[in-house]
Amino acid sequence: MTKRKSTTAVALLRLPQAMDFLVELAATGPDEVAKMAISALTIHHYDARLRERTAAAVAKTGQPEVQAFFEERFGTEEKRAQ
């Protein structure tokens, strides 16, 4: 199973521990792993609290490429307000 499929499978569990794991990967993983975690989390794009947790975790990374990927996948605050 590929890493991308694995992170998607974890997201589909919908368990709090699974979301915690993916948010942690988004915050601390290498760029490619962080992006896979973010992609998996977009399954739950409707969950404002999870989106905020992920945004905060990604912001702490200081990685502009990961931040840009998050905004591309989840949208910016301005886009969601429209």
Stockholm file with secondary structure:
# STOCKHOLM 1.0

chainA/1-82         MTKRKSTTAVALLRLPQAMDFLVELAATGPDEVAKMAISALTIHHYDARLRERTAAAVAKTGQPEVQAFFEERFGTEEKRAQ
#=GR chainA/1-82 SS CCHHHHHHHHHHHCCHHHHHHHHHHHHHSCHHHHHHHHHHHGGGTTCHHHHHHHHHHHHHHTCHHHHHHHHHHHCCHHHHHC
#=GC SS_cons        CCHHHHHHHHHHHCCHHHHHHHHHHHHHSCHHHHHHHHHHHGGGTTCHHHHHHHHHHHHHHTCHHHHHHHHHHHCCHHHHHC
//
